[in-house]
């Protein structure tokens, strides 16, 4: 009764924790940008708080009996809920809207992330050791009891990871999603107080604590508590580093394989957590039969690394025309991805968001989960210290996770790439096997495991071969590059045409022309003299190039978050010389900055005559940050008097949002290209055409692109009527288009 009730409450705690992680990471990314350094720091700050709380909760449990520990758990859950309810007001309204200037420096911004996340995450970390102290009655049952608690908590976390992007954020926005998480914490806290009576009865019936039966017939070191706790902490820290490193590798692979959407992160995290939960719960009935926990733990670490490498090797080694695999290769070859939420294809949904992560890493995460109850079986010899030990071990594991995430994001991806990172992790696996050889000898299983790990490290494919397969193309036909920010490819798209993709998703193409050229040239011709221009997004360079068509332009600054685009475009220019690309790269007016454009504009003090947001699909991951009312409003503040902003507006909601932010708007391309200003704008077609037909502009654009732009300029007009008033706009905390919220819910009109 007690364990079942506690498990149910800890399930709810897990649900809320992942709702918060998904939501808070999204909000805090606005402060310091979405670059690799910023995201790595946010994850590290979140994990560090968990680790500190885990250790402090474990230390506190030594001074508490079971009843007081359960009450403390209840208070902690209520505290998490209260902190979560306040978090949107603190993280967004206060720290971002009012005090955003504090995040301009990397060091201060990182410290603020840590300090702001510390209160709720420390409380989260304290919950398991406090609950463990309350529930564990004897050391013999510690492994299975901990396995149940951890397993159901991680099941809840997997549910929360799915609920957040698939249901809560689309239905309620980020504030509403966080409120649901807080409600789960409140239920867990109140339920914990209600369980106190059950615990009293349990203690009276069974006795307060006991050591239980110890295994017989085993070496003294293999008994619970037989090996130093420090050794297990070191092993669990190393295991955590491997786990988070692998999670980042798996997320990158899956993100490219499904072609990056807002649903990828939550889906990958849910499968990862589900595997941990399955492994932990499977270990509950098995852990009492484990006679050599160190050997079992080391074997599990080697096994999960072997599976991870074998799955990655299979991606490249399987024949591209093998029937079960050919569909994926063809999908990866495509420029467009599956428009999740806008296209109804259950089979494709299952293939991409279920089959890919299940085959890629689910078995490995099951082995990770099995490691947890084995570890608990090895260390718990006194129920009174159960909370302390689990807290210390979780803190060590989380410390390893922090090191792993920072190392991979900030160093390994950029220097070793994904496949090199995988080889490095296999080397760690060989170290696990070497420890097994030292402890159990050359006649044990560990020499064979070391040999298998070394063989797979040798067989892991090179970077180019690996990523070319994930883009569905053969060697010699495309170029691909990777660093911590993204995987970028430049690949053929028919005769003399090239497509630029970022994390598998098509971003733009060469040769120049069509919507990207319109986006750049139209506002440059509308503005009387666009001397200083800022462009968010490089892509193929088309928008930045066409924005520079006026001889009056003195400076073009391009912000691009995916750093590999620049060297790949230079390689393409040297190899194929598509029209205008070399001219762009050699243009002395061009300045390229690897940065989150929104964040850079917010923290900079420079004003521009023209600000461009290059085209990005509204359902792509994080696209909501470039289509929100707050983004458009803040960007308007970076315009010089008479300055204009231009955006692609492929949905009615984006058009309504843009028109709400700018009092004066011109529409082109049937309303899909909008130019806005804080000063009046008139459809002066004759003036625009006069600028277009000037000799320098004609020479710069060329006759074909100039004719396209002339057609679009002639159709420019003021949108009819005022923008509709209502709540159905894209907001920072409710990115409706990114999460594919149907427009009809807010009564948004169709295309003009």
C-alpha positions as CSV (number, residue, x, y, z in Angstrom):
1,X,0.0,0.0,0.0
2,X,2.7,2.5,1.0
3,X,5.0,1.7,-1.9
4,X,2.2,1.8,-4.4
5,X,0.9,5.2,-3.1
6,X,4.4,6.6,-3.1
7,X,5.0,5.4,-6.6
8,X,1.8,7.0,-7.8
9,X,2.9,10.3,-6.3
10,X,6.4,10.1,-7.7
11,X,4.9,9.4,-11.2
12,X,3.1,12.7,-11.0
13,X,6.4,14.4,-9.9
14,X,8.1,12.9,-13.0
15,X,5.3,14.3,-15.3
16,X,5.7,17.8,-14.0
17,X,9.5,17.7,-14.1
18,X,9.6,17.1,-17.8
19,X,6.9,19.6,-18.6
20,X,9.0,22.2,-16.8
21,X,12.2,21.2,-18.6
22,X,10.7,21.5,-22.0
23,X,8.9,24.8,-21.1
24,X,11.7,26.4,-19.2
25,X,14.4,25.6,-21.7
26,X,12.2,27.3,-24.3
27,X,11.7,30.4,-22.2
28,X,15.3,30.7,-21.1
29,X,16.5,30.3,-24.6
30,X,15.1,33.8,-25.3
31,X,17.5,35.3,-22.8
32,X,20.8,34.1,-24.2
33,X,19.8,32.9,-27.6
34,X,19.4,29.4,-29.2
35,X,23.1,28.9,-30.0
36,X,24.9,25.8,-28.9
37,X,26.6,27.5,-25.9
38,X,23.4,28.9,-24.6
39,X,21.5,25.7,-24.8
40,X,24.3,23.7,-23.2
41,X,24.5,26.2,-20.4
42,X,20.7,26.0,-19.8
43,X,20.8,22.2,-19.7
44,X,23.8,22.2,-17.4
45,X,22.2,24.7,-15.0
46,X,19.1,22.6,-14.8
47,X,21.1,19.4,-14.1
48,X,23.4,21.2,-11.6
49,X,20.4,22.2,-9.6
50,X,19.1,18.7,-9.6
51,X,22.4,17.4,-8.4
52,X,22.7,19.9,-5.6
53,X,19.2,19.2,-4.4
54,X,19.8,15.4,-4.6
55,X,22.9,15.7,-2.4
56,X,21.2,18.1,0.1
57,X,18.1,15.9,0.2
58,X,20.2,12.9,0.9
59,X,22.1,14.6,3.7
60,X,18.8,15.9,5.2
61,X,17.4,12.4,5.2
62,X,20.1,11.2,7.7
63,X,18.5,13.5,10.3
64,X,14.9,12.4,9.6
65,X,12.9,9.3,10.5
66,X,10.6,7.8,7.9
67,X,7.5,9.8,8.9
68,X,9.3,13.2,8.9
69,X,11.1,12.3,5.6
70,X,7.7,11.6,4.0
71,X,6.4,15.0,5.3
72,X,9.5,16.7,3.9
73,X,8.9,15.0,0.5
74,X,5.3,16.4,0.5
75,X,6.5,19.9,1.4
76,X,9.2,19.7,-1.3
77,X,6.5,18.8,-3.9
78,X,4.3,21.7,-2.8
79,X,7.3,24.0,-3.0
80,X,8.1,22.8,-6.6
81,X,4.5,23.6,-7.6
82,X,4.6,27.1,-6.1
83,X,8.0,27.9,-7.7
84,X,6.6,26.6,-11.0
85,X,3.5,28.7,-10.9
86,X,5.7,31.8,-10.4
87,X,8.2,30.8,-13.1
88,X,6.6,32.4,-16.1
89,X,6.4,35.7,-14.3
90,X,10.0,35.4,-13.0
91,X,11.7,33.9,-16.1
92,X,9.8,35.8,-18.8
93,X,8.0,38.9,-17.4
94,X,10.8,39.9,-15.1
95,X,14.1,38.5,-16.2
96,X,13.5,38.6,-20.0
97,X,11.2,41.6,-20.6
98,X,12.4,43.9,-17.8
99,X,15.9,42.7,-17.0
100,X,17.0,41.2,-20.3
101,X,20.0,43.5,-20.5
102,X,21.6,41.5,-17.7
103,X,22.1,38.6,-20.1
104,X,24.3,40.4,-22.5
105,X,27.5,38.9,-21.1
106,X,28.1,35.2,-21.4
107,X,29.4,34.8,-17.8
108,X,26.7,36.8,-16.1
109,X,24.0,35.2,-18.3
110,X,25.2,31.7,-17.4
111,X,25.2,32.6,-13.7
112,X,21.7,34.0,-13.9
113,X,20.5,30.8,-15.6
114,X,21.9,28.8,-12.7
115,X,20.6,31.0,-10.0
116,X,17.1,31.3,-11.4
117,X,16.8,27.6,-12.0
118,X,18.4,26.6,-8.7
119,X,15.3,26.9,-6.3
120,X,12.9,24.6,-8.3
121,X,15.5,22.2,-9.6
122,X,17.1,21.7,-6.2
123,X,13.7,20.9,-4.8
124,X,13.2,18.4,-7.6
125,X,16.5,16.7,-6.8
126,X,15.7,16.4,-3.2
127,X,12.5,14.5,-3.7
128,X,13.9,11.0,-4.5
129,X,16.3,10.7,-1.4
130,X,13.5,12.0,0.9
131,X,11.0,9.6,-0.5
132,X,13.5,6.7,-0.4
133,X,14.2,7.3,3.2
134,X,10.4,7.1,3.9
135,X,9.7,4.0,1.9
136,X,12.8,1.7,2.2
137,X,12.3,-0.6,5.2
138,X,15.2,-3.0,4.8
139,X,18.3,-3.2,2.8
140,X,17.5,-6.5,1.0
141,X,14.5,-4.8,-0.6
142,X,16.3,-1.5,-1.3
143,X,17.3,-2.3,-4.9
144,X,13.8,-3.4,-5.9
145,X,12.1,-0.5,-4.0
146,X,14.4,2.1,-5.6
147,X,13.8,0.4,-9.0
148,X,10.1,0.9,-8.6
149,X,10.3,4.5,-7.5
150,X,12.8,5.4,-10.2
151,X,11.0,3.5,-12.8
152,X,7.5,5.0,-12.3
153,X,9.1,8.5,-11.9
154,X,10.8,8.1,-15.3
155,X,7.5,6.8,-16.8
156,X,5.9,10.0,-15.6
157,X,8.8,12.0,-17.1
158,X,8.3,10.3,-20.5
159,X,4.6,11.1,-20.3
160,X,5.4,14.7,-19.5
161,X,7.9,14.9,-22.4
162,X,5.2,13.8,-24.7
163,X,2.4,15.9,-23.2
164,X,4.3,19.2,-23.3
165,X,4.9,19.5,-27.1
166,X,2.0,17.3,-28.4
167,X,-0.9,18.5,-26.2
168,X,-0.2,21.1,-23.5
169,X,1.7,23.8,-25.4
170,X,-0.5,23.6,-28.5
171,X,-3.6,23.8,-26.3
172,X,-2.6,26.0,-23.4
173,X,0.7,27.7,-24.4
174,X,3.8,27.6,-22.1
175,X,2.1,29.3,-19.2
176,X,-0.8,26.8,-19.3
177,X,1.5,23.9,-19.6
178,X,3.5,25.0,-16.6
179,X,0.2,25.4,-14.6
180,X,-0.7,21.7,-15.4
181,X,2.7,20.7,-14.1
182,X,2.2,22.7,-10.9
183,X,-1.2,21.0,-10.4
184,X,0.6,17.6,-10.6
185,X,3.1,18.7,-7.9
186,X,0.3,19.9,-5.7
187,X,-1.5,16.6,-6.0
188,X,1.8,14.8,-5.2
189,X,2.4,17.0,-2.2
190,X,-1.1,16.7,-0.7
191,X,-1.0,12.9,-1.5
192,X,2.3,12.7,0.4
193,X,0.7,14.2,3.5
194,X,-2.2,11.8,3.2
195,X,0.3,8.9,3.1
196,X,1.7,9.7,6.5
197,X,-1.2,7.8,8.1
198,X,-0.4,4.8,5.9
199,X,3.3,5.0,6.8
200,X,2.4,5.0,10.6
201,X,0.4,1.8,10.1
202,X,3.1,0.3,7.9
203,X,5.8,1.0,10.5
204,X,3.7,-0.4,13.3
205,X,3.0,-3.6,11.4
206,X,6.4,-4.3,9.9
207,X,8.8,-2.6,12.3
208,X,10.5,0.7,11.6
209,X,13.6,-0.7,9.8
210,X,15.6,-3.8,9.2
211,X,18.6,-5.1,7.4
212,X,16.8,-8.0,5.7
213,X,18.4,-11.1,4.4
214,X,21.9,-10.7,3.0
215,X,22.9,-12.8,0.0
216,X,24.8,-15.9,0.9
217,X,27.6,-17.7,-0.9
218,X,29.1,-14.6,-2.4
219,X,32.4,-12.8,-2.0
220,X,32.3,-10.2,0.8
221,X,32.9,-7.4,-1.7
222,X,29.8,-8.4,-3.6
223,X,27.5,-8.0,-0.6
224,X,25.5,-4.8,-0.2
225,X,28.0,-2.1,0.9
226,X,30.9,-4.4,0.2
227,X,32.7,-2.0,-2.1
228,X,33.5,1.7,-1.3
229,X,30.6,4.1,-2.0
230,X,33.2,6.4,-3.7
231,X,33.8,3.7,-6.3
232,X,30.1,3.4,-7.1
233,X,29.8,7.2,-7.2
234,X,32.7,7.4,-9.7
235,X,31.2,4.7,-11.9
236,X,27.8,6.2,-11.8
237,X,29.2,9.6,-12.7
238,X,31.0,8.1,-15.7
239,X,27.8,6.3,-16.7
240,X,25.9,9.6,-16.5
241,X,28.4,11.3,-18.7
242,X,28.0,8.5,-21.3
243,X,24.2,8.6,-21.0
244,X,23.9,12.4,-21.7
245,X,26.5,12.2,-24.4
246,X,24.6,9.4,-26.1
247,X,21.3,11.3,-25.7
248,X,22.8,14.3,-27.5
249,X,24.1,12.0,-30.3
250,X,20.7,10.3,-30.6
251,X,18.9,13.6,-30.6
252,X,21.1,14.9,-33.4
253,X,20.6,11.7,-35.4
254,X,16.8,11.7,-34.9
255,X,16.5,15.4,-35.6
256,X,18.2,15.0,-39.0
257,X,16.4,11.7,-39.7
258,X,12.9,13.3,-39.2
259,X,13.9,16.7,-40.6
260,X,13.6,18.9,-37.5
261,X,10.3,20.0,-36.1
262,X,9.0,21.4,-32.8
263,X,8.0,17.9,-31.8
264,X,11.4,16.2,-32.2
265,X,12.9,17.1,-28.8
266,X,9.9,15.9,-26.7
267,X,9.5,12.8,-28.7
268,X,13.2,11.7,-28.5
269,X,13.2,12.5,-24.8
270,X,10.1,10.5,-24.3
271,X,11.5,7.4,-25.9
272,X,14.8,7.8,-24.1
273,X,13.0,8.1,-20.7
274,X,10.6,5.2,-21.6
275,X,13.6,3.0,-22.1
276,X,15.0,4.0,-18.7
277,X,11.7,3.2,-17.1
278,X,11.3,-0.2,-18.8
279,X,14.8,-1.2,-17.8
280,X,14.4,0.0,-14.2
281,X,11.1,-1.8,-13.7
282,X,12.4,-5.0,-15.4
283,X,15.2,-4.9,-12.9
284,X,12.9,-4.9,-9.9
285,X,12.2,-8.7,-9.9
286,X,15.7,-9.5,-11.1
287,X,17.8,-7.5,-8.8
288,X,17.6,-9.9,-5.8
289,X,19.2,-12.6,-7.9
290,X,22.2,-10.5,-8.8
291,X,25.2,-12.0,-7.1
292,X,27.9,-9.8,-8.6
293,X,26.5,-6.3,-9.0
294,X,29.8,-4.8,-10.2
295,X,30.1,-7.3,-13.0
296,X,26.5,-6.8,-14.0
297,X,26.7,-3.0,-13.9
298,X,29.9,-3.0,-16.0
299,X,28.4,-5.5,-18.5
300,X,25.3,-3.3,-18.9
301,X,27.5,-0.2,-19.6
302,X,29.4,-2.1,-22.3
303,X,26.3,-3.6,-23.7
304,X,24.5,-0.3,-24.2
305,X,27.5,1.2,-25.9
306,X,27.8,-1.8,-28.2
307,X,24.2,-1.5,-29.2
308,X,24.6,2.3,-29.8
309,X,27.5,1.8,-32.1
310,X,26.0,-1.1,-33.9
311,X,22.8,0.9,-34.6
312,X,24.9,3.8,-36.0
313,X,26.9,1.5,-38.2
314,X,23.8,-0.2,-39.5
315,X,22.5,3.2,-40.7
316,X,25.3,3.4,-43.2
317,X,25.9,-0.3,-43.9
318,X,22.4,-1.4,-44.7
319,X,21.8,-1.5,-48.5
320,X,19.9,1.6,-49.6
321,X,17.6,-0.4,-51.8
322,X,16.7,-3.0,-49.1
323,X,12.9,-2.8,-49.0
324,X,12.3,-2.1,-45.3
325,X,15.0,0.6,-45.4
326,X,14.6,2.1,-48.8
327,X,11.6,4.3,-47.7
328,X,13.8,6.1,-45.1
329,X,16.7,6.7,-47.6
330,X,14.2,8.2,-50.1
331,X,12.7,10.4,-47.4
332,X,16.2,11.6,-46.3
333,X,16.9,12.4,-50.0
334,X,14.0,14.8,-50.1
335,X,14.3,18.5,-49.6
336,X,10.9,18.9,-47.8
337,X,10.2,17.1,-44.5
338,X,7.0,15.6,-43.2
339,X,4.9,18.6,-42.2
340,X,3.8,17.2,-38.9
341,X,0.4,18.5,-37.9
342,X,-0.3,19.8,-41.4
343,X,-0.2,16.5,-43.1
344,X,-2.2,13.5,-42.1
345,X,-0.2,10.3,-42.6
346,X,-0.3,7.9,-39.6
347,X,2.1,5.5,-41.3
348,X,4.7,8.2,-41.8
349,X,4.2,9.5,-38.3
350,X,4.9,6.0,-36.9
351,X,7.9,5.4,-39.1
352,X,9.6,8.7,-38.2
353,X,8.6,9.4,-34.6
354,X,8.3,5.8,-33.3
355,X,10.3,3.4,-35.4
356,X,13.4,5.6,-35.8
357,X,14.0,6.3,-32.1
358,X,12.9,2.8,-31.1
359,X,15.4,1.1,-33.4
360,X,18.1,3.7,-32.9
361,X,18.4,3.8,-29.1
362,X,15.5,2.3,-27.2
363,X,17.3,-1.1,-26.3
364,X,20.3,0.9,-25.1
365,X,18.2,3.0,-22.8
366,X,16.6,-0.2,-21.4
367,X,20.1,-1.3,-20.4
368,X,20.7,2.1,-18.8
369,X,17.5,1.6,-16.8
370,X,18.6,-1.8,-15.6
371,X,21.7,-0.4,-14.2
372,X,19.9,1.7,-11.6
373,X,18.4,-1.1,-9.5
374,X,21.7,-3.1,-9.8
375,X,23.5,-0.1,-8.4
376,X,21.1,0.2,-5.5
377,X,21.4,-3.5,-4.8
378,X,25.2,-3.0,-4.5
379,X,25.3,-0.1,-2.0
380,X,22.4,-0.3,0.4
381,X,23.3,-2.2,3.6
382,X,21.4,0.1,6.0
383,X,17.8,1.5,5.4
384,X,18.6,4.4,7.6
385,X,21.1,5.7,5.1
386,X,19.1,4.8,2.0
387,X,18.2,8.4,1.3
388,X,21.7,9.7,1.8
389,X,23.2,7.1,-0.5
390,X,20.7,7.5,-3.3
391,X,21.1,11.3,-3.1
392,X,24.9,11.1,-3.3
393,X,24.8,8.7,-6.2
394,X,22.2,10.7,-8.1
395,X,24.4,13.8,-7.5
396,X,27.4,12.0,-8.9
397,X,25.4,10.8,-11.9
398,X,24.1,14.3,-12.6
399,X,27.6,15.7,-12.3
400,X,28.7,13.3,-15.0
401,X,25.7,14.3,-17.1
402,X,26.7,18.0,-16.8
403,X,30.2,17.2,-17.9
404,X,29.0,15.0,-20.7
405,X,26.5,17.5,-22.1
406,X,28.9,20.4,-22.0
407,X,31.8,18.4,-23.5
408,X,29.7,17.1,-26.4
409,X,27.9,20.3,-27.2
410,X,30.8,22.7,-26.8
411,X,33.8,20.5,-27.9
412,X,33.2,17.1,-29.2
413,X,30.7,17.8,-32.0
414,X,32.9,20.6,-33.3
415,X,36.2,18.7,-33.2
416,X,35.3,15.1,-33.5
417,X,31.8,15.2,-35.0
418,X,29.1,12.7,-34.2
419,X,31.0,9.6,-35.3
420,X,34.1,10.7,-33.5
421,X,32.1,11.3,-30.4
422,X,30.7,7.8,-30.7
423,X,34.2,6.4,-30.9
424,X,35.3,8.3,-27.8
425,X,32.3,6.9,-25.9
426,X,33.3,3.4,-27.1
427,X,36.8,4.1,-25.6
428,X,35.0,4.8,-22.3
429,X,33.3,1.4,-22.7
430,X,36.7,-0.2,-23.1
431,X,37.7,1.4,-19.8
432,X,34.6,-0.2,-18.2
433,X,35.6,-3.6,-19.6
434,X,39.2,-3.1,-18.4
435,X,37.9,-2.6,-14.9
436,X,36.0,-5.8,-15.3
437,X,39.2,-7.6,-16.4
438,X,41.0,-6.3,-13.3
439,X,38.3,-7.4,-10.9
440,X,37.2,-10.7,-12.5
441,X,40.2,-11.8,-14.6
442,X,41.0,-12.7,-18.2
443,X,38.6,-15.7,-18.1
444,X,35.6,-13.5,-17.5
445,X,33.4,-12.0,-20.2
446,X,35.2,-8.7,-20.2
447,X,38.1,-9.3,-22.6
448,X,35.5,-10.3,-25.2
449,X,33.5,-7.2,-24.5
450,X,36.6,-5.0,-24.8
451,X,37.4,-6.6,-28.1
452,X,33.9,-6.1,-29.4
453,X,34.0,-2.4,-28.4
454,X,37.3,-1.9,-30.1
455,X,36.1,-3.6,-33.2
456,X,33.0,-1.4,-33.4
457,X,35.1,1.7,-32.8
458,X,37.1,0.7,-35.8
459,X,33.9,0.0,-37.9
460,X,32.2,3.3,-37.1
461,X,31.9,5.1,-40.4
462,X,33.6,8.5,-41.1
463,X,31.7,11.7,-40.8
464,X,31.0,12.3,-44.5
465,X,29.8,8.7,-45.2
466,X,27.6,8.8,-42.2
467,X,25.9,12.1,-42.8
468,X,25.6,11.6,-46.6
469,X,23.5,8.4,-45.8
470,X,21.3,10.4,-43.4
471,X,20.7,12.8,-46.3
472,X,20.0,10.0,-48.8
473,X,22.9,10.8,-51.2
474,X,26.1,9.1,-52.3
475,X,29.7,10.1,-51.8
476,X,30.9,12.7,-54.2
477,X,27.5,14.2,-55.0
478,X,27.0,16.5,-51.9
479,X,28.9,18.3,-49.2
480,X,28.1,18.1,-45.5
481,X,29.6,19.7,-42.4
482,X,28.9,19.5,-38.7
483,X,29.7,21.4,-35.5
484,X,27.9,21.9,-32.2
485,X,25.3,24.2,-33.8
486,X,24.0,22.0,-36.6
487,X,24.5,19.5,-39.4
488,X,24.4,21.4,-42.8
489,X,24.4,20.0,-46.3
490,X,24.7,21.4,-49.8
491,X,23.4,18.8,-52.2
492,X,22.3,18.6,-55.9
493,X,18.7,19.2,-56.7
494,X,18.6,18.5,-60.4
495,X,20.7,20.0,-63.2
496,X,22.8,22.8,-61.9
497,X,20.6,23.3,-58.8
498,X,21.6,23.0,-55.2
499,X,19.7,22.8,-52.0
500,X,20.9,23.9,-48.6
501,X,19.6,21.9,-45.6
502,X,20.0,22.4,-41.9
503,X,19.5,19.3,-39.7
504,X,17.9,17.6,-42.7
505,X,15.3,20.3,-43.3
506,X,15.5,22.3,-46.6
507,X,16.3,26.0,-46.0
508,X,17.0,27.5,-49.4
509,X,18.5,26.8,-52.8
510,X,20.8,27.9,-55.6
511,X,20.9,29.4,-58.1
512,X,19.2,32.5,-56.7
513,X,15.6,33.5,-57.4
514,X,12.0,33.2,-56.3
515,X,10.9,34.0,-52.7
516,X,14.3,34.5,-51.1
517,X,15.3,37.0,-53.8
518,X,11.9,38.8,-53.4
519,X,12.4,38.9,-49.6
520,X,15.7,40.7,-50.0
521,X,15.1,43.0,-52.9
522,X,11.5,44.2,-52.4
523,X,12.1,46.0,-49.0
524,X,15.5,47.3,-50.3
525,X,13.6,48.9,-53.2
526,X,10.8,50.2,-51.0
527,X,13.1,52.0,-48.6
528,X,14.5,55.3,-50.0
529,X,18.1,54.5,-49.1
530,X,18.8,51.3,-47.1
531,X,22.4,52.1,-45.9
532,X,22.6,49.6,-43.1
533,X,20.8,46.2,-43.4
534,X,20.5,43.2,-40.9
535,X,19.4,39.8,-42.1
536,X,18.5,37.0,-39.8
537,X,19.4,33.7,-41.5
538,X,22.0,33.0,-44.2
539,X,20.7,29.9,-46.0
540,X,22.1,29.9,-49.5
541,X,22.8,33.6,-49.2
542,X,20.0,34.6,-51.6
543,X,18.1,37.0,-49.3
544,X,21.3,38.7,-48.1
545,X,22.6,39.0,-51.7
546,X,19.4,40.5,-53.1
547,X,19.0,42.8,-50.1
548,X,22.3,44.4,-51.2
549,X,21.0,45.4,-54.7
550,X,21.0,49.1,-54.0
551,X,24.3,51.1,-54.5
552,X,23.3,53.2,-51.4
553,X,23.8,50.2,-49.1
554,X,27.0,50.4,-47.1
555,X,26.8,47.4,-44.8
556,X,24.9,44.1,-44.6
557,X,25.2,42.1,-41.4
558,X,23.9,38.5,-41.5
559,X,23.2,36.5,-38.4
560,X,23.3,32.8,-38.8
561,X,23.0,30.3,-36.0
562,X,24.1,27.2,-38.0
563,X,27.8,27.9,-38.4
564,X,28.7,25.3,-41.0
565,X,26.7,27.1,-43.7
566,X,29.5,29.6,-44.4
567,X,32.4,27.2,-45.1
568,X,30.1,25.0,-47.2
569,X,29.0,27.9,-49.4
570,X,32.6,28.8,-49.9
571,X,33.4,25.3,-50.9
572,X,30.5,25.3,-53.3
573,X,31.6,28.6,-54.8
574,X,35.1,27.3,-55.4
575,X,33.8,24.1,-56.9
576,X,30.7,24.9,-58.9
577,X,30.5,28.8,-59.0
578,X,26.7,29.2,-59.0
579,X,25.7,32.6,-60.3
580,X,26.1,35.5,-57.8
581,X,27.4,33.3,-54.9
582,X,31.0,34.3,-55.3
583,X,29.9,38.0,-55.6
584,X,28.1,37.7,-52.3
585,X,31.0,36.1,-50.4
586,X,33.4,38.6,-51.8
587,X,31.2,41.6,-51.2
588,X,33.1,44.0,-48.8
589,X,29.8,45.2,-47.4
590,X,29.0,41.7,-46.0
591,X,29.6,40.9,-42.4
592,X,28.7,37.3,-41.2
593,X,28.1,36.7,-37.5
594,X,27.5,33.2,-36.0
595,X,24.7,34.1,-33.6
596,X,21.1,33.9,-32.8
597,X,19.8,36.9,-34.8
598,X,16.9,37.7,-32.5
599,X,19.1,37.7,-29.4
600,X,21.9,39.7,-31.1
601,X,19.4,42.4,-32.2
602,X,17.9,42.6,-28.7
603,X,21.2,43.0,-27.0
604,X,22.8,45.3,-29.5
605,X,22.5,49.0,-29.7
606,X,22.9,49.5,-33.5
607,X,20.0,50.7,-35.6
608,X,19.3,49.6,-39.1
609,X,17.4,50.9,-42.1
610,X,16.2,47.5,-43.1
611,X,15.9,44.3,-41.0
612,X,15.1,41.0,-42.8
613,X,14.0,37.7,-41.4
614,X,14.9,35.1,-44.0
615,X,12.2,32.5,-44.8
616,X,11.8,29.7,-42.3
617,X,8.9,27.2,-42.2
618,X,6.5,28.2,-39.5
619,X,6.3,24.5,-38.2
620,X,10.1,24.2,-37.9
621,X,11.6,23.9,-34.5
622,X,11.9,27.2,-32.7
623,X,10.5,29.1,-35.7
624,X,8.0,30.7,-33.3
625,X,10.8,32.9,-32.0
626,X,10.9,34.7,-35.3
627,X,7.1,34.9,-35.8
628,X,5.9,36.2,-32.5
629,X,4.3,39.5,-31.7
630,X,7.1,40.2,-29.2
631,X,9.8,39.6,-31.8
632,X,8.2,41.9,-34.4
633,X,7.7,44.6,-31.7
634,X,11.2,44.4,-30.4
635,X,12.7,44.4,-33.9
636,X,10.8,47.6,-34.7
637,X,12.8,49.3,-31.9
638,X,16.0,48.5,-33.8
639,X,14.9,50.5,-36.9
640,X,16.2,53.9,-37.8
641,X,13.5,56.6,-38.5
642,X,11.8,55.6,-41.7
643,X,13.3,52.0,-41.4
644,X,11.4,49.0,-42.5
645,X,11.2,45.3,-41.6
646,X,10.4,42.5,-43.9
647,X,9.2,38.9,-43.2
648,X,7.9,35.9,-45.0
649,X,4.3,35.4,-43.9
650,X,3.0,32.1,-45.2
651,X,0.1,31.8,-42.7
652,X,-2.8,34.0,-41.8
653,X,-1.7,34.1,-38.2
654,X,1.7,35.4,-39.1
655,X,0.1,38.1,-41.2
656,X,-2.2,39.1,-38.3
657,X,0.7,39.1,-35.8
658,X,2.9,41.2,-38.0
659,X,0.2,43.8,-38.7
660,X,-0.5,44.0,-35.0
661,X,3.1,44.9,-34.3
662,X,3.5,47.4,-37.2
663,X,1.0,50.2,-37.7
664,X,2.0,50.6,-41.4
665,X,2.3,47.5,-43.6
666,X,2.7,46.8,-47.3
667,X,1.8,43.3,-48.7
668,X,3.5,41.6,-51.7
669,X,3.2,38.1,-53.2
670,X,-0.4,37.8,-52.3
671,X,0.3,38.7,-48.7
672,X,3.2,36.2,-48.2
673,X,5.8,39.0,-48.0
674,X,5.1,41.8,-45.6
675,X,7.0,45.1,-45.2
676,X,6.3,47.0,-42.0
677,X,7.3,50.3,-40.5
678,X,6.4,52.6,-37.6
679,X,6.1,55.5,-40.1
680,X,3.6,55.7,-43.0
681,X,4.2,53.5,-46.0
682,X,2.5,54.2,-49.3
683,X,2.3,51.9,-52.4
684,X,4.6,54.1,-54.5
685,X,4.9,51.6,-57.4
686,X,6.4,54.1,-59.9
687,X,9.1,55.1,-57.5
688,X,10.0,51.5,-56.7
689,X,10.2,50.6,-60.4
690,X,12.4,53.6,-61.1
691,X,14.8,52.3,-58.5
692,X,14.6,48.8,-59.9
693,X,15.3,50.0,-63.5
694,X,18.3,51.9,-62.5
695,X,21.5,50.7,-64.2
696,X,23.3,49.6,-61.0
697,X,20.3,47.6,-59.7
698,X,19.7,45.9,-63.1
699,X,23.3,44.9,-63.4
700,X,23.4,43.6,-59.9
701,X,20.2,41.5,-60.1
702,X,20.3,40.4,-63.7
703,X,17.4,40.5,-66.1
704,X,15.6,37.3,-65.0
705,X,15.5,38.1,-61.3
706,X,14.7,41.8,-62.0
707,X,11.7,40.8,-64.0
708,X,10.4,38.6,-61.2
709,X,10.8,41.4,-58.7
710,X,9.1,43.9,-61.1
711,X,6.0,41.7,-61.1
712,X,5.9,41.5,-57.4
713,X,6.4,45.3,-56.9
714,X,3.5,46.0,-59.3
715,X,1.2,43.9,-57.1
716,X,2.2,45.6,-53.8
717,X,-0.6,47.1,-51.8
718,X,-1.8,48.1,-48.4
719,X,-3.7,45.1,-46.7
720,X,-7.4,45.7,-46.5
721,X,-8.9,46.7,-43.2
722,X,-7.4,46.7,-39.8
723,X,-5.8,43.5,-38.4
724,X,-8.4,41.4,-36.5
725,X,-8.4,41.9,-32.8
726,X,-8.2,38.8,-30.7
727,X,-5.9,36.3,-28.9
728,X,-5.1,34.1,-31.9
729,X,-1.6,35.5,-32.5
730,X,1.8,34.0,-32.3
731,X,3.4,34.9,-28.9
732,X,6.7,34.1,-27.3
733,X,4.8,32.0,-24.7
734,X,2.2,30.6,-27.2
735,X,3.9,29.9,-30.6
736,X,0.7,28.7,-32.2
737,X,2.0,28.2,-35.8
738,X,5.1,26.3,-34.7
739,X,2.9,23.8,-32.8
740,X,0.4,23.8,-35.6
741,X,-2.6,25.1,-33.6
742,X,-5.5,25.3,-36.1
743,X,-6.2,28.9,-37.1
744,X,-9.9,28.5,-37.1
745,X,-9.9,28.3,-33.3
746,X,-9.4,32.0,-33.2
747,X,-11.4,32.9,-36.2
748,X,-8.4,34.0,-38.2
749,X,-9.4,34.8,-41.8
750,X,-8.1,32.9,-44.8
751,X,-5.7,34.3,-47.4
752,X,-6.5,37.8,-48.7
